[in-house]
Amino acid sequence: MNAIPSASRSHSINVLKGIRIQMDAQYFIRGERIFLRQSLKDLTDKTILYQYSIPHEDKKIDGIDLCNRKDDCYDYSSDENLVELIYNSIIEYSFNEFEMTDYDYSTLFSRALVTKLKYKEWQDETTKIKYGFYGEVLLYVLLHHIYGANPIISRGYFYNPLENSETKGYDSYHLIEDGGEIELWFGEVKFRDTLMSGVKSAIEGLDKALTDDYLETNILAMDNHRNDFAISGSKIEAVLESWRENPSIKIIDEVKKYNMTLVYPVLLVYPDKESDFDKKICNTVNKINKKFKTKTYNLSIDYKLFFIFLPITEVKKIKQEVIKWIESKKPLLS
């Protein structure tokens, strides 16, 4: 099964460096890719299985009313593979490729647990299950590998051990830049025990996330980490350089100057024991559309909002297993 979203199964997809791929009237730009372990790519392809995008006319499944582009639906191969994927994605989520070439993976992993994400070995399981990194590392690897959006910076660089709290800001900082088209893939993830808990939290947060002020604040926050950027010479660097030279300018005006678009994927990982995948997605869509209607947001640049659905059997079980893998120091992918 093809892991690339929105691809028709009746057509072969050739993914080449620097080309544009058209899939079900949606475009995903595959540019120069930065480092991601081949073993992690293979595990992602084996684990996260693209099914289709919605609305889907043949299956008579609507899309999400709030969204302005198609939503993508994924199944997964097994609980064990998903646990392994979350566990092994912690390194790339935490460090850029330069640090990954300077240290062995076990050392990086141990450092990540202390300085790049919230994980306290002494805390009880109930507390550990509430950590946010489970979903954030999944979002990272999906955007990077499946959607072809290179990380501007690994999100682990924003974590501050002194604050003893979850990392603030968007849940991802990725970029697709191809000639004159620049997309900022700044997304969000909810990995909750119930579908509607995650949906409610994500949608209520859009009033804040999709604003000029919040976008500006998140871009400015990158300025303190410019030496940790994974991409060199991007337009984000140009925006920050202009601001450094003249701090009175508005970041949002610089973003407009480069004709950037905010792409805001919301990854929802939630429990659903229904055996029929189409019914899972249909029920999900109906619940969300019944509760939340179309609205506009106070963002002055173009944006694309969509959901990525990943229903799984049991959320708590997956998180418990990840904790076991971490504390038993399972071998990492090479």
C-alpha positions as CSV (number, residue, x, y, z in Angstrom):
1,M,0.0,0.0,0.0
2,N,1.4,3.4,-1.0
3,A,2.3,5.5,2.0
4,I,2.0,8.8,0.1
5,P,-1.2,10.7,0.9
6,S,-3.8,11.4,-1.7
7,A,-2.4,9.0,-4.3
8,S,-4.7,7.0,-6.4
9,R,-3.9,3.3,-6.1
10,S,-4.4,2.9,-9.9
11,H,-1.5,5.1,-10.7
12,S,2.2,4.6,-9.9
13,I,3.9,7.5,-8.2
14,N,7.5,8.4,-9.0
15,V,9.0,10.4,-6.2
16,L,12.0,12.3,-7.5
17,K,14.1,15.0,-6.0
18,G,12.8,18.5,-6.7
19,I,9.6,17.5,-8.6
20,R,6.0,18.3,-8.0
21,I,3.6,15.4,-7.6
22,Q,-0.1,15.9,-8.4
23,M,-2.4,13.6,-6.4
24,D,-6.2,13.8,-6.4
25,A,-5.9,17.5,-7.3
26,Q,-3.5,18.2,-4.4
27,Y,0.1,19.0,-4.7
28,F,3.0,17.8,-2.5
29,I,6.4,19.2,-3.4
30,R,9.3,16.9,-2.9
31,G,12.5,19.0,-2.7
32,E,16.0,18.3,-1.5
33,R,15.6,16.1,1.6
34,I,17.6,16.3,4.8
35,F,18.8,13.4,6.8
36,L,16.4,10.7,8.0
37,R,17.7,7.3,8.8
38,Q,16.7,4.8,6.1
39,S,15.7,2.3,8.7
40,L,13.3,4.9,10.1
41,K,11.9,5.6,6.7
42,D,11.3,1.9,6.1
43,L,9.7,1.5,9.5
44,T,7.4,4.4,8.8
45,D,6.3,2.9,5.4
46,K,5.7,-0.4,7.1
47,T,3.7,1.1,9.9
48,I,1.7,4.1,8.7
49,L,-0.6,3.0,5.8
50,Y,-2.3,5.6,3.7
51,Q,-5.9,4.7,2.9
52,Y,-7.5,7.6,1.1
53,S,-8.3,11.3,1.4
54,I,-11.7,12.8,2.2
55,P,-14.2,13.9,1.0
56,H,-14.3,10.6,-1.0
57,E,-17.1,10.5,-3.5
58,D,-16.9,6.7,-4.2
59,K,-17.1,5.8,-0.5
60,K,-19.7,8.6,0.2
61,I,-17.6,10.0,3.0
62,D,-17.6,13.7,3.6
63,G,-14.6,15.8,4.6
64,I,-14.3,18.0,7.7
65,D,-16.4,21.2,7.3
66,L,-13.7,23.3,9.1
67,C,-11.0,22.4,6.7
68,N,-10.2,24.0,3.4
69,R,-8.3,21.1,1.8
70,K,-8.7,17.3,1.8
71,D,-8.2,15.4,5.0
72,D,-6.0,12.3,5.0
73,C,-6.8,8.9,6.5
74,Y,-4.3,6.3,7.7
75,D,-4.4,2.9,9.1
76,Y,-1.5,1.2,10.9
77,S,0.1,-2.2,10.6
78,S,0.4,-3.2,14.3
79,D,0.7,-1.9,17.8
80,E,4.3,-3.2,18.0
81,N,5.3,-1.4,14.9
82,L,3.7,1.9,16.1
83,V,5.5,1.6,19.5
84,E,8.8,1.0,17.7
85,L,8.2,4.0,15.4
86,I,7.4,6.4,18.3
87,Y,10.4,5.1,20.2
88,N,12.9,5.5,17.4
89,S,11.6,8.8,16.1
90,I,12.6,10.5,19.4
91,I,16.2,11.1,18.1
92,E,15.3,12.9,14.9
93,Y,12.6,14.9,16.7
94,S,15.3,16.0,19.2
95,F,18.4,16.7,17.1
96,N,19.5,18.1,13.7
97,E,21.4,15.9,11.3
98,F,24.7,17.5,12.2
99,E,24.6,16.4,15.9
100,M,23.4,13.0,14.7
101,T,26.6,12.5,12.8
102,D,28.8,13.5,15.8
103,Y,27.3,11.1,18.4
104,D,26.1,7.5,18.6
105,Y,22.4,7.0,18.7
106,S,22.2,5.6,22.3
107,T,24.0,8.7,23.6
108,L,21.7,11.0,21.7
109,F,18.6,9.1,22.9
110,S,19.7,9.4,26.6
111,R,20.4,13.1,26.1
112,A,17.0,13.6,24.4
113,L,15.2,12.2,27.4
114,V,16.8,14.7,29.7
115,T,17.2,17.9,27.6
116,K,14.9,17.7,24.5
117,L,11.5,16.5,25.8
118,K,9.6,16.1,29.0
119,Y,10.4,12.7,30.5
120,K,11.1,12.1,34.2
121,E,12.0,8.5,34.9
122,W,11.0,8.9,38.6
123,Q,7.4,10.0,37.8
124,D,4.6,7.4,37.9
125,E,3.0,5.9,34.9
126,T,-0.1,7.9,35.1
127,T,1.9,11.1,34.8
128,K,4.2,9.7,32.0
129,I,1.1,8.7,29.9
130,K,0.1,12.4,29.8
131,Y,3.4,13.5,28.2
132,G,3.0,15.1,24.8
133,F,6.0,13.7,23.0
134,Y,4.3,10.5,21.8
135,G,2.2,12.3,19.2
136,E,4.8,15.0,18.5
137,V,7.4,12.6,17.3
138,L,4.8,10.9,15.1
139,L,3.9,14.2,13.6
140,Y,7.5,14.9,13.0
141,V,8.2,11.7,11.0
142,L,4.9,11.9,9.1
143,L,5.5,15.4,7.9
144,H,9.2,14.8,7.1
145,H,8.9,11.4,5.4
146,I,5.4,11.1,4.0
147,Y,4.6,14.7,3.2
148,G,8.1,15.7,2.2
149,A,8.2,18.7,4.5
150,N,11.7,19.2,5.8
151,P,12.1,20.3,9.4
152,I,13.4,23.9,9.7
153,I,14.5,22.9,13.2
154,S,14.0,19.9,15.4
155,R,11.4,20.8,17.9
156,G,13.5,19.4,20.8
157,Y,15.6,22.6,20.7
158,F,12.7,24.5,22.1
159,Y,12.4,22.4,25.2
160,N,13.7,24.1,28.4
161,P,14.4,21.6,31.2
162,L,14.3,24.5,33.7
163,E,10.6,25.1,33.0
164,N,9.6,21.5,33.8
165,S,6.7,21.8,31.4
166,E,5.7,20.7,27.8
167,T,7.3,22.6,25.0
168,K,5.2,25.6,23.9
169,G,4.4,26.8,20.4
170,Y,3.4,24.8,17.3
171,D,4.0,21.1,17.4
172,S,6.0,21.1,14.2
173,Y,8.3,23.5,12.3
174,H,8.6,22.2,8.8
175,L,9.0,23.8,5.4
176,I,8.4,23.1,1.7
177,E,10.3,25.6,-0.4
178,D,10.3,25.2,-4.2
179,G,11.1,28.3,-6.2
180,G,8.5,30.9,-5.6
181,E,6.2,28.6,-3.6
182,I,6.9,28.5,0.2
183,E,4.8,26.5,2.6
184,L,5.3,26.7,6.4
185,W,4.1,23.4,7.8
186,F,3.5,24.4,11.4
187,G,1.1,21.8,12.8
188,E,-0.5,20.2,15.8
189,V,-1.1,16.7,17.2
190,K,-3.6,15.3,19.7
191,F,-3.0,11.7,21.0
192,R,-5.9,11.3,23.4
193,D,-8.0,8.6,25.0
194,T,-11.1,9.8,23.2
195,L,-11.7,11.2,19.8
196,M,-13.7,14.2,20.9
197,S,-11.3,15.2,23.6
198,G,-8.6,15.6,21.0
199,V,-10.9,17.3,18.5
200,K,-12.2,19.8,21.0
201,S,-8.7,20.8,22.2
202,A,-7.4,21.1,18.7
203,I,-10.3,23.1,17.3
204,E,-10.5,25.4,20.2
205,G,-6.8,26.1,19.8
206,L,-7.2,27.2,16.2
207,D,-8.5,30.6,17.3
208,K,-5.0,31.2,18.7
209,A,-2.9,29.1,16.3
210,L,-4.3,30.7,13.1
211,T,-3.5,34.3,13.9
212,D,-0.8,36.7,12.8
213,D,0.4,37.3,16.3
214,Y,0.9,33.6,17.1
215,L,2.6,33.0,13.8
216,E,4.9,35.9,14.3
217,T,5.7,34.8,17.9
218,N,6.7,31.3,16.7
219,I,8.9,32.6,13.9
220,L,10.6,35.0,16.3
221,A,11.2,32.1,18.8
222,M,13.3,30.5,16.1
223,D,15.8,33.4,16.2
224,N,17.3,32.1,19.4
225,H,18.0,28.8,17.7
226,R,19.3,29.8,14.4
227,N,22.5,27.8,14.9
228,D,20.4,24.7,15.2
229,F,18.5,25.1,11.9
230,A,18.4,21.9,9.8
231,I,17.9,23.9,6.6
232,S,20.4,26.5,5.4
233,G,19.5,29.6,3.4
234,S,15.7,29.2,3.6
235,K,13.4,32.2,3.3
236,I,12.7,31.9,7.1
237,E,16.3,32.8,7.7
238,A,15.8,35.8,5.3
239,V,12.8,36.9,7.3
240,L,14.7,36.7,10.6
241,E,17.7,38.5,9.1
242,S,15.5,41.4,8.0
243,W,14.0,41.6,11.5
244,R,17.5,41.5,13.1
245,E,18.6,44.4,10.9
246,N,15.3,46.3,11.6
247,P,13.4,45.0,14.7
248,S,10.6,47.6,14.1
249,I,9.4,45.7,11.0
250,K,6.5,43.3,11.4
251,I,7.3,39.6,10.8
252,I,4.0,39.0,9.2
253,D,4.8,41.6,6.5
254,E,8.0,39.8,5.7
255,V,6.1,36.5,5.5
256,K,3.7,38.2,3.0
257,K,6.6,39.6,1.0
258,Y,7.8,36.1,0.3
259,N,4.3,34.9,-0.5
260,M,4.4,32.2,2.2
261,T,1.4,29.9,3.0
262,L,0.7,28.4,6.4
263,V,-0.1,24.7,6.1
264,Y,-1.7,23.5,9.3
265,P,-2.1,19.8,9.6
266,V,-3.8,18.5,12.7
267,L,-2.8,14.9,13.5
268,L,-5.5,13.0,15.5
269,V,-4.5,9.7,17.0
270,Y,-7.4,8.2,18.9
271,P,-9.0,4.9,19.9
272,D,-11.6,3.2,17.7
273,K,-12.2,-0.6,17.9
274,E,-14.6,-0.7,14.9
275,S,-13.2,-3.4,12.6
276,D,-14.4,-1.7,9.4
277,F,-12.0,1.2,8.5
278,D,-14.5,3.1,6.4
279,K,-17.0,3.1,9.2
280,K,-14.4,4.4,11.6
281,I,-13.7,7.4,9.3
282,C,-17.4,8.0,8.5
283,N,-18.2,8.0,12.2
284,T,-15.3,10.3,13.0
285,V,-16.3,12.8,10.3
286,N,-20.0,12.8,11.4
287,K,-19.1,13.4,15.1
288,I,-16.8,16.3,14.2
289,N,-19.1,18.0,11.7
290,K,-22.1,17.7,14.0
291,K,-20.2,19.5,16.8
292,F,-18.1,22.0,14.8
293,K,-19.0,24.2,11.8
294,T,-17.0,26.2,9.3
295,K,-15.5,29.4,10.5
296,T,-12.9,31.9,9.5
297,Y,-9.7,32.8,11.4
298,N,-7.7,36.0,11.9
299,L,-4.8,35.1,9.8
300,S,-3.9,37.6,7.0
301,I,-1.9,35.1,4.9
302,D,-3.2,32.1,3.0
303,Y,-3.6,29.0,5.0
304,K,-4.4,25.3,4.4
305,L,-6.1,23.5,7.3
306,F,-6.6,19.7,7.3
307,F,-6.8,16.7,9.6
308,I,-4.7,13.6,9.5
309,F,-6.7,10.7,11.0
310,L,-4.9,7.8,12.6
311,P,-7.4,5.6,14.5
312,I,-5.8,2.9,16.6
313,T,-7.0,0.2,18.9
314,E,-6.0,1.5,22.3
315,V,-4.1,4.7,23.2
316,K,-3.1,3.9,26.7
317,K,-1.6,0.6,25.7
318,I,0.7,2.2,23.1
319,K,2.0,4.8,25.5
320,Q,2.6,2.1,28.2
321,E,4.6,0.1,25.8
322,V,6.7,3.1,24.7
323,I,7.5,3.7,28.4
324,K,8.6,0.1,28.8
325,W,10.8,0.4,25.7
326,I,12.4,3.6,27.1
327,E,13.0,2.2,30.5
328,S,14.3,-1.2,29.3
329,K,16.7,0.7,26.9
330,K,15.6,-1.3,23.8
331,P,18.1,-1.3,21.0
332,L,17.7,1.6,18.5
333,L,17.4,1.4,14.8
334,S,20.8,1.9,13.1
